[in-house]
Amino acid sequence: MANLELTDPLYWALFAGVVLFMVIRFRKKQPVGPTRGKAISIKGQQLRAHLGPNCPLACLFEDGKLFGPDYHDKTPPPLPHGPGCECSLQPNYRRADEIFQNKNSLNKPVHTEMGDLSPSELRYYKYLLIARHPDASKEQKEEYQELASRVEVDAAGRARIETLIQQGTT
Ligand SMILES: [Zn+2]
């Protein structure tokens, strides 16, 4: 190999090549980490029933369901479900990192006519509506009463929801 002097253009060309190589390598190695998942998202639609004592049973059962190419249920049902149905479909996006952490927009308080209800309060409310629904079978009533009893809602929340149900039926 020829002697390379610091003044030799070939020396500088090699040096520049090595530097360039290292820069590219370093860049490639940079972990994209937390922002990476944000680019990937699951797009779908979420069915929201108009919760209340007059909400049809079919709507109560489908409330909160997600539809989309990445979900088990690809296409939402034709709406309305039937008489009294006030269901709507809302766009729902979930980022991959949210899915990974098992949290999503469902965990945010939901604004309803009766004020903001936490997701567990809303679940408790829905379970009770099913448990007391005139069209629900005996088994369904028992099942959902049991489910409601397992939802973590404090005494104040339970009382508030009880009032809502009482008000709605009169
Ligand atoms: Zn409906």
Residues whose N, C-alpha, C, O or C-beta is under 5 A from the ligand:
A	BS01	ZN	C59 H81 C85 E86 C87
